[in-house]
Amino acid sequence: MSPVMLSLAFALALAASVLVKFWLSTRQIRHVAAHRGQVPAAFAGSVTLAAHQKAADYTMARGRFGLLALAFNAAVLLGWTLLGGLNALNGWVLAASQSLPGSWQAMGYQLGLVTAFALIGTLLDLPWELWSTFRIEEAFGFNRMTLRLYVTDMLKGLALAVVLGLPIIGLIIWLMGAMGPLWWLWAWGALMAYQLFVMVIYPHVIAPLFNKFEPLADTELKGRVEQLMARCGFSSKGLFVMDGSLRSAHGNAQFSGFGPSKRVVFFDTLLAKLNAGEVEAVLAHELGHFKHRHITKRIALSFAMSLAGFALLGWLAAMPAFYLGLGVQPSLGAPNDALALLLFMLVGPVFGFFVTPLASHFSRRDEFQADAYARAQASGADLSSALLKLHEDNAGTLTPDPVYARFYYSHPPAAERLAALAT
């Protein structure tokens, strides 16, 4: 493949993805706006007009914000690649690394390039994240986070990136240069082992850095949950309540960890909104994912896709056209492993975007299966009631555009989901 052909393929893929995203988002905004004035007939007795309109306004506000972010992110991606931004950063970091001791130059340059790229990306994203949190989420009553807490979380995240992220990046870069043509297989194995390690330590080491976890104190609910888990043949390392209200009014229930370290976690906001039967039904839905091995299948699929990605990168990284076609002059006197990684991370999602509807389809199928399992193990009426409450409290629109929903929605629209539970 020539550099010109790669440049053209990338430009066409980026343009196509942006146009599709714009078309879908504008469809969603128009459809929600057109149905804002009336609660759908299926929900007329359970959802107020005020709640329906709040959900519509929230959806439209996030949609318009997303359109601006879409244009900005596309411009940034072009800036990094075809317009030479990554090439300029690479030259600057390479020149700065010459002051390092000789034995440290190669790795210092490459880790420096990754770190500089990550910091610049964080700064570029920061205004958008602040606006989303402190303007949009705040305006609709969902944000509970203070600016101080936001900064504290960001600093903790940066510290974790240094402690956990840099070592695995350094190892992958080293493997790229030391393990010959099959380096990508070794790098894939190292990354998969690292991801499993993080899954295991997350509930005990990482999550407590950001939230408090208290044992579930409600004896009635605890008894119901333990009986449900016994019926389903499921065990965990405990039932916990997380102070999700510290940051957001959105509620959730989840399993945290991997293998023997799994624990059941309820957001305090969820417990404040649902009764015991509804909480049990929501947990039964989550258990349904484990019963049908959805989590295991998703992890296996993720690992397989990562293997394919590393194999593709192993092929591309050896081709000068890969760098030149994406606006970067490869270094002649220094390794290009970090440069190849960054380029692949930049352009990969552009081509991967087009499998989104397929992934969404299978995700929705899994949600229907988990709902059916929950209806069999708990109460379908309680699950329907819980879903409707959470949908309303999270300001989820009841009238999404059908095409948008088929393309993006990982969960079925509320009307379809509740209809399936009623049959």
C-alpha positions in Angstrom: 0.0 0.0 0.0 1.4 3.4 -1.0 1.3 6.4 1.4 -1.2 8.2 -0.9 -3.6 5.3 -0.9 -3.5 5.0 2.9 -4.0 8.8 3.3 -7.0 8.6 0.9 -8.5 5.5 2.7 -8.1 7.2 6.1 -9.6 10.5 4.9 -12.6 8.7 3.3 -13.2 6.6 6.4 -13.0 9.6 8.6 -15.4 11.6 6.4 -17.8 8.7 6.2 -17.9 8.1 9.9 -18.4 11.8 10.7 -21.2 12.1 8.2 -22.9 9.0 9.5 -22.6 10.2 13.1 -23.9 13.6 12.2 -26.9 12.1 10.3 -27.8 9.7 13.1 -27.5 12.4 15.8 -29.6 14.9 13.9 -32.2 12.2 13.3 -32.3 11.5 17.0 -32.7 15.2 18.0 -35.4 15.8 15.4 -37.3 12.6 16.4 -37.2 13.4 20.1 -38.2 17.0 19.6 -41.2 15.9 17.4 -42.5 13.6 20.2 -41.8 16.0 23.1 -45.3 17.3 23.5 -47.0 14.0 24.4 -46.2 11.0 26.6 -46.4 7.8 24.5 -49.6 5.9 25.0 -47.9 2.9 26.5 -46.6 5.1 29.3 -49.4 7.5 29.7 -50.5 6.2 33.1 -47.0 5.9 34.6 -44.9 8.8 33.3 -45.9 12.4 33.7 -45.6 14.9 30.9 -43.1 16.9 32.9 -40.8 13.9 33.3 -41.2 13.0 29.6 -40.3 16.6 28.5 -37.3 16.7 30.9 -36.0 13.5 29.3 -36.5 14.9 25.8 -34.7 18.2 26.7 -31.9 16.2 28.3 -31.5 14.0 25.2 -31.5 17.0 22.9 -29.1 18.9 25.0 -26.6 16.0 25.0 -27.2 15.4 21.3 -26.4 19.1 20.4 -23.3 19.0 22.6 -22.3 15.7 20.9 -22.4 17.4 17.5 -20.0 20.1 18.6 -17.7 17.5 20.2 -17.9 15.4 17.0 -16.6 18.3 14.9 -13.9 19.2 17.4 -12.7 15.6 17.7 -12.6 15.1 13.9 -10.5 18.3 13.6 -8.1 17.1 16.4 -7.7 13.8 14.7 -6.9 15.4 11.4 -4.5 17.7 13.3 -2.6 14.8 14.8 -2.4 12.8 11.6 -2.6 14.3 8.1 -1.8 17.9 9.3 1.4 16.8 11.0 0.6 17.3 14.7 2.0 14.0 15.9 5.0 14.4 13.6 5.8 17.7 15.2 5.4 16.3 18.7 7.6 13.3 17.8 10.4 15.6 16.5 10.2 17.7 19.7 10.3 14.8 22.1 13.1 13.1 20.1 15.2 16.2 20.2 14.6 16.6 24.0 15.5 13.0 24.7 19.0 13.5 23.4 20.0 15.0 26.7 19.3 11.7 28.5 22.1 9.2 29.2 22.7 6.9 26.2 21.2 3.8 27.7 18.0 5.6 28.6 17.5 7.5 25.3 15.5 5.0 23.4 13.0 4.1 26.1 13.0 7.6 27.5 12.1 9.1 24.1 9.3 6.6 23.5 7.7 6.9 27.0 8.1 10.6 26.7 6.2 10.6 23.4 3.4 8.6 24.9 3.2 10.7 28.0 3.3 14.0 26.1 0.6 12.8 23.7 -1.6 11.6 26.6 -1.2 14.9 28.5 -2.1 17.0 25.4 -5.1 14.8 24.8 -6.2 15.3 28.4 -6.0 19.0 28.1 -7.9 19.1 24.8 -10.7 17.0 26.3 -10.8 18.9 29.6 -13.1 21.8 28.5 -15.6 19.4 27.0 -15.7 17.2 30.2 -16.1 20.3 32.4 -19.0 21.6 30.2 -20.7 18.2 30.2 -20.4 17.8 34.0 -20.9 21.3 35.3 -23.3 22.7 32.7 -25.4 19.9 31.1 -25.5 17.4 34.0 -25.8 20.3 36.5 -28.7 21.9 34.5 -30.8 18.7 34.7 -30.0 18.0 38.3 -27.7 15.0 37.9 -24.3 16.4 38.9 -23.3 16.2 42.5 -19.6 16.7 41.9 -17.8 19.8 43.2 -14.9 21.3 41.2 -12.6 20.3 44.0 -13.7 16.6 43.8 -13.4 16.8 40.0 -9.7 17.9 40.3 -9.0 15.4 43.0 -10.4 12.6 40.8 -8.3 13.8 37.9 -5.1 13.8 39.9 -5.8 10.4 41.2 -6.4 9.2 37.7 -3.1 10.7 36.5 -1.3 9.0 39.4 -2.8 5.6 38.5 -1.9 6.2 34.9 1.7 6.6 36.0 1.8 3.7 38.4 -0.2 1.2 36.4 -0.2 2.6 32.8 3.4 3.5 32.1 4.8 0.1 33.2 2.6 -1.9 30.8 3.2 0.6 28.0 7.0 0.4 28.6 6.8 -3.4 28.6 4.9 -3.4 25.3 7.4 -1.0 23.7 10.3 -3.1 24.9 8.7 -6.3 23.5 8.1 -4.6 20.2 11.8 -4.0 19.9 13.2 -7.2 21.5 11.0 -10.1 20.4 11.4 -10.1 16.7 8.7 -10.5 14.1 6.3 -12.2 16.5 6.5 -9.4 19.1 2.8 -8.7 18.7 1.9 -12.1 20.2 4.1 -11.5 23.2 2.7 -8.0 23.6 -0.9 -9.3 23.4 -0.2 -11.8 26.1 1.3 -9.2 28.3 -1.6 -6.8 27.9 -4.2 -9.6 28.5 -2.4 -10.6 31.7 -2.3 -7.0 32.8 -6.0 -6.5 32.1 -6.9 -9.6 34.1 -4.7 -8.4 37.0 -6.5 -5.0 37.0 -9.9 -6.7 37.0 -8.8 -8.7 40.1 -7.4 -5.8 42.1 -9.9 -3.2 41.0 -12.6 -3.7 43.8 -10.0 -3.8 46.6 -7.3 -1.4 45.4 -8.5 1.0 42.7 -12.2 1.6 43.4 -11.7 2.5 47.1 -9.5 5.4 45.9 -12.6 7.1 44.5 -15.6 5.9 46.5 -16.5 4.5 49.9 -17.9 1.0 50.1 -20.0 0.0 53.1 -21.5 -3.5 53.7 -25.2 -3.6 52.9 -27.0 -2.8 56.2 -30.6 -3.4 55.2 -31.3 -6.8 56.7 -34.5 -7.4 54.7 -32.9 -6.6 51.4 -29.7 -8.5 52.3 -31.8 -11.6 53.0 -33.6 -11.4 49.7 -30.4 -10.9 47.8 -28.7 -13.8 49.5 -31.6 -16.1 48.8 -31.7 -14.9 45.1 -28.0 -15.6 44.7 -28.4 -19.0 46.4 -31.2 -19.9 43.9 -29.0 -18.8 41.0 -25.9 -20.7 42.3 -23.9 -17.5 42.5 -21.4 -16.4 45.2 -19.5 -13.2 45.8 -17.1 -11.6 48.3 -19.9 -9.5 49.8 -22.7 -7.1 49.3 -21.7 -3.4 49.3 -23.2 0.0 49.0 -21.2 2.7 47.1 -21.6 6.4 47.6 -22.4 7.1 44.0 -24.4 10.1 45.1 -21.1 11.9 45.8 -20.7 12.5 42.1 -24.0 11.8 40.3 -27.7 11.3 40.8 -27.7 8.4 38.4 -28.2 5.0 39.9 -26.8 1.5 39.1 -26.1 -2.0 40.4 -23.0 -3.9 39.3 -20.6 -6.7 39.9 -17.1 -5.5 40.5 -14.0 -7.5 40.1 -13.2 -10.8 38.4 -13.2 -14.5 39.4 -13.1 -15.0 43.1 -12.8 -11.3 43.8 -16.3 -10.5 42.5 -18.5 -8.4 44.8 -22.0 -7.1 44.4 -22.2 -3.2 44.5 -25.3 -1.1 44.8 -25.2 2.6 44.2 -26.8 4.4 47.2 -28.8 6.4 44.6 -30.3 3.1 43.4 -31.3 2.0 46.9 -32.9 5.4 47.5 -35.2 5.0 44.4 -36.2 1.3 44.4 -38.0 -0.9 46.9 -36.5 -4.3 48.0 -38.4 -6.3 45.3 -37.2 -3.9 42.6 -33.6 -4.1 43.7 -33.8 -7.9 43.8 -35.2 -7.9 40.2 -32.4 -5.6 39.0 -29.8 -7.8 40.6 -31.4 -10.9 39.0 -31.0 -9.2 35.7 -27.2 -8.8 36.4 -27.1 -12.4 37.5 -28.7 -13.3 34.1 -25.7 -11.9 32.3 -23.4 -14.3 34.3 -25.8 -17.3 33.9 -25.7 -16.8 30.1 -22.0 -16.2 30.2 -22.3 -12.8 28.6 -19.5 -11.4 30.6 -17.1 -14.3 29.8 -18.1 -14.1 26.1 -17.4 -10.4 26.0 -14.1 -10.8 27.6 -13.1 -13.5 25.2 -14.3 -11.4 22.2 -12.3 -8.5 23.5 -9.2 -10.6 23.8 -9.7 -12.0 20.3 -10.2 -8.5 18.8 -7.1 -7.4 20.7 -5.1 -10.3 19.2 -6.3 -9.4 15.7 -5.4 -5.7 16.4 -1.9 -6.6 17.6 -1.3 -8.8 14.6 -2.4 -6.0 12.2 -0.2 -3.6 14.0 2.7 -6.0 13.7 2.2 -5.9 10.0 1.7 -2.2 9.7 4.5 -1.1 12.0 7.1 -2.5 9.6 5.8 -0.5 6.6 7.1 3.0 6.0 3.8 3.8 4.2 1.9 3.4 7.5 3.7 6.4 8.9 4.0 8.5 5.8 0.4 7.9 4.8 -0.8 9.2 8.2 1.3 12.4 8.2 4.4 11.2 10.2 8.0 10.9 9.1 9.4 7.8 10.9 12.6 8.3 12.8 15.7 6.9 11.1 18.0 7.0 14.2 15.5 6.0 16.8 12.9 3.2 17.3 9.4 3.9 16.0 7.5 1.5 18.3 5.7 4.2 20.4 4.9 6.1 17.2 3.3 3.0 15.6 1.2 2.4 18.8 -0.1 6.0 18.9 -0.9 6.0 15.2 -2.8 2.8 15.5 -4.7 4.0 18.5 -5.7 7.2 16.6 -6.9 5.6 13.3 -8.2 2.3 14.6 -11.5 3.6 16.0 -12.2 5.4 12.7 -12.4 2.0 10.8 -13.9 0.2 13.8 -16.8 2.6 14.0 -18.6 0.8 11.2 -19.1 -2.4 13.3 -21.0 -0.4 16.0 -24.5 -1.6 14.9 -23.4 -5.2 15.0 -22.0 -4.9 18.5 -25.1 -3.0 19.6 -27.4 -5.7 18.2 -25.7 -8.5 20.2 -25.6 -6.4 23.3 -29.4 -5.8 23.1 -29.9 -9.5 22.6 -28.0 -10.2 25.8 -30.1 -7.6 27.6 -33.3 -9.4 26.5 -31.9 -12.7 27.7 -30.9 -11.2 31.1 -34.4 -9.7 31.5 -36.0 -13.1 30.8 -33.8 -14.7 33.4 -34.6 -12.1 35.9 -38.4 -12.6 35.3 -37.9 -16.3 35.9 -35.9 -15.9 39.1 -37.5 -12.8 40.6 -40.6 -10.7 39.6 -41.1 -9.5 36.1 -43.5 -6.8 37.4 -40.8 -5.6 39.9 -38.2 -5.5 37.1 -40.6 -3.5 34.8 -41.3 -1.1 37.6 -37.6 -0.7 38.4 -36.7 -0.2 34.8 -39.3 2.5 34.4 -38.2 4.3 37.6 -34.6 4.2 36.5 -35.5 5.3 33.0 -37.4 8.3 34.4 -34.8 9.2 37.0 -32.0 9.0 34.5 -34.0 11.1 32.0 -33.8 8.4 29.3 -36.0 9.3 26.3 -39.0 7.1 25.7 -39.1 8.1 22.0 -35.7 7.5 20.5 -35.2 7.5 16.7 -35.5 3.9 15.6 -32.5 4.1 13.3 -30.3 5.8 15.9 -31.4 3.2 18.5 -30.6 0.3 16.2 -27.1 1.7 15.5 -26.1 2.8 19.0 -28.2 1.5 21.8 -26.6 -1.3 23.8 -29.8 -1.7 25.7 -33.3 -2.1 24.1 -35.5 1.1 24.1 -37.8 1.2 27.1 -40.9 0.4 25.1 -39.4 -2.8 23.5 -37.9 -3.9 26.8 -41.1 -3.5 28.9 -43.2 -5.1 26.1 -40.9 -8.2 26.1 -41.3 -8.4 29.9 -45.0 -8.3 29.7 -45.3 -11.2 27.2 
